[in-house]
Amino acid sequence: MFLKSGLEQPARLGLWLLLAPVILWLALLIIIPHIELFLMSLRVEDDWGEAAWSLDNYRHFFEERLYWLTFVRTAAYSLLVTFLTFLVTFPVAFYITKLARPKAGMILMILLLLPFWVSELVRVYGWMILLRESGVINHFLVSLGIIDTPMEMLYNDAAMLLGLVYTSMLFMAVPLISSLEGMDDSLIEAAHDLGASKWVIFTRIVIPYAAPGITSGSIVVFMLTLGNYLTPNLMGGKNSLWFTEQIYNEFIASFNWNQGAAFGFLLLLLSSFIVWLGLRLSGQSLGKALS
């Protein structure tokens, strides 16, 4: 009894020492900043600089039509980007895991990862060089006689969506590849031998088996897109309003940190609600999706 108790104490101490960096990281970088963000969002300063507790910052969000319309627009476009990213990456993930040879699959995986070894800023500027009026695409279209004058392909919603899908592809592809790699090919072969069509195989076997990867990738892509600032600002232009730009303006341009904190906390709260709703509708759990 005493020997067992003596062995358990060093084991518990080692476990706490192992978990200490994780606990400190969660506390210092996530929990405490969000608590401070919430408390800051409840403070309102008067003309004399005296602070008081109030919900005026949140009420101002709902009273100002531009703010909540911008958030609804951002959430809707984030859902669209998530869906488009899935449509683009699923065939790639399926080909790498089920159709390509092992060596070819490894090469394709490296090619998929290669663009993401550079920063998002460089990748976005690369697309801007391609799409601008004096860019590569317009040069070839004019040279081939397809168009007479260069077209403005940047600074619109289509260019912004293209940039957001491109910057999010890897975060959807990796969970999909991880899920599809674990699927036994004999399931598809058996369904084909029994006379199932490709659509039935895709909807009844492939999609249900890849559901955890789809859910995990969708959550990551949606959250990253919703909180993205760089791509909408550079490729969307002034007319493509994004809610993170409103938060930036409150913090930096207006120097209204209390209002910016309220916007940031609302973004976190409402995006978490959308993710929870998506999990409920898909019948998935967060732990299963992220495992």
N, C-alpha and C positions, 0 to 999 in steps of 0.2 A: 504493500500500500504506500509506504513512505517512498520506496524507490520509484513507483509510478508517478507519484506527486512531484518528486524531484525532477523527473524527466519532462513533465508537462510544463513546468515553469520556464525552462530555457526555450522550449518550443513556442510557447506563447510570446515570450520576449522577442524571439526571432521573427515571428509573424508580425508583431507590431512594428518592429524595425523595418520589415519589408514593406508594410503598408504605409509607413510614415511619409515617404515622399509623395505617394499618391494622395493621401489625405491633405497634406500641406498644399499640394498643387490645386486640388479641388477647392480648398478653403480660401486660399489667397488669390487665385485667379478667376474663380467662378462664383462661389457662394458669397463671399464678402463684397466683391464689386457689385453684384446684383442686388444685394441688400442695400448698399449705399445708393445705387441707382434708384431703387424704389423710394427710399427716404428722401432723396433729392427731388424726385418727381412730386412729392407731396408738399414741398416748401414753396411758398410764394413770398416774394419780397415787395414791400411797398416803396413809395417814393423816397423814404428816409433810410432805406437799406435794411429795415427790420423784417425778419422772416417770420412767417406764420404757417401753420399747417392748414392745407386746403386742397380741394379736388379741382381747383380752377384750371390747372394744366391739362387735366383729362377732359374737363368740360369744354375747353377751348378746342380740343381735337374734334369733337363731335359738332360743335357749333360752326366751325370753319369748313365750308363745303369742300374747298380745295384739298384739305388734309385727308379727310376720310375717303374722298374720291381717288386721290393718289394712292392710298393704301389698297383700296379695292382693286384698282388697276394693276398695282404691283403684284398682289396676290393672284389675280387672274392670269397675268402674263407668266408668273412663276409656275403655275400649274400647267400652262401651255408649253413652257420650256421643258418641264419634266416629262410631259407626254411625248414631245418631239424628240427629246434625248433618248427616250426608251425606243421609239421607232427607229432611230438611226443606229443605236448601239446593239439592239438585240440580234439582228442578222449577223453583225460582226462577231458577237460573242458566240452565237450558235455555230458559225463557220469555223471559228478557232477551236472550239471544243469538240465538235462532232463531225466535221467534214474535212478539215485540213489534217495532213499528216503531222505527227508529233514535232518533227524538226521545223516544218513550215509554220505550225502553230506557235512555236517559240519565237520564230523570227517575226511573225505578225504581232505577237504580244510586245516584243521590243519596239517595233515600229509604232505601236499604239501608245507606248509609254514615252517614246522619244520626245515628242513635242512638249510634254509636260515637265521636262527637265529644265526648261527655262521659265522665267517668271510670267505671270499672267499679263503684265504690262507689255512685254516684248511680243507675246502672241497676239494681243489685241492690236498693237501697232502694225504687226504683219498683215492682219486683215484690213486695216485702214489703208495701207499702201496698195493692197490689191483693189480695193473698192473705190478709192477716191477718183475724182474726175481726171486727174493726170496719172492714174494708176495703171497697173498691168492689164487688167481686164478691159478697161476702156480703150487702151492702146491697141489691143488685138482686135476688138470689135470695130474700131474705126479703120484699122489697117485692112481688115477683111471686107470692108464695105457693108457690114451689117447695119451700122448706124452712121449717120453723118457727123453728128457732134457728140462729144462725151456726155454721158449721163451721170447724174448725181446719185450714187448708190449708198452713200453714207448718210448719217444723221436722220434716220427714220426708224420706225418700229421693226421693219423687216431686217435691217442691218443689225439692230440691237438683239433681236431674237437669234440671228445667225451667230453672233458673238457669244451669247449666253449658252447656246447649245454646244458650241465648240469648246468653251472653257469648262463645261460640265460633263463632257463625254466620259472621261476616265472614271469619274465617281459613280457612273452608272454601269460602265463596262466591267469593272473589277468584281462587284458583287454578282453580276449575271454570269460571268465566266466561272466564278467560284461555285455557284449553284449548279450550273449545267455540267461542270466536270464530274459532279457526284452522281449524275443520272446514268443508270445502266442503259447502254445502247440496245440491249435485248428487249426493253420495253417498247421501243419504237418499232423494232423488227417484228415483234409478236403482234402488235397492233396492225402493222402493214400486212402481215400474213393472214390475219383474220378479216381483211377486206376494208379496214378503216381508211378513210380518205386523209389526205394531207391536212386538211382543215380540222378534222376530228382529232387527229394525232396532235396537232399543234394546240388546240384548245382544251383537250381532255387529258393530255399527258405532259406535254412540254411546259405549258404555262403554269398548271398547278404545281409541278415539281420545282419550277424556278420562282414560285411566288415569294419565298423569303428573300431571294436576291433582288427581285423586282421591288419589293417593299423597301428593303434597305437602301437600294440605290435611289429610289424615288424620294425617300426622306432626306437623304444627303443632298441630292440635286436641288430639291425644293428649298431647303433651308439655306443652302449656299446662294442660290439664285435670288431668293427673297432678300438676303442681306448683302447682295453684291452692290458695289458702288462704282467700281472702276469701269466695267464694260458698258453699263447704261449711260454713264457720263460721257465716255469717249465716242461711242458708236451711235448712241441714241440721239444726241444733240439736245437742244433746249426744249423741243416739243415732247420728248419722251421722258415724262416725269417719272421718277422712281422714289419710293418713300425714303430710302437711305439718303437721298439728296436733301429731303426735308430735314432729316435729323442732322445732317452736316451743316445745313444753313442755320439751324437753331444753335448749335454748339459753336461754330466757327464764325459765321457771318453775323448773326444777331447777338452772339455771346450770351444767349439765354439758356444756361445749362439746365435749369429746372424744367423748362419746356422740352428741351432736347432729351432729358432723362425720361420724361413722361412718354415721348414718342418712342424712344428705344424700348421701354418696358412694355408698351402696347404692342410693338412689333414682336417682341418675344412672346407675349401672352397670346396674341391672336395667331401667330404662326404655330405655336404649340397646340392650340385648339384645332387648327386645320390638320395638323399631323395626326392628332388623336382621332379626329373624325375620319380621316382616311384609313387608319388602322381598324376602326370599328366597321367601316363599310366593306373593307377587304377581308375581314375576319382574321387578321393577323395580330400578333402581340409584338410589342416593341422589343422584348428580349429575344424572341424567336427571329425577328427580322434582322437584328443586329448581331446575332450569334454567328 
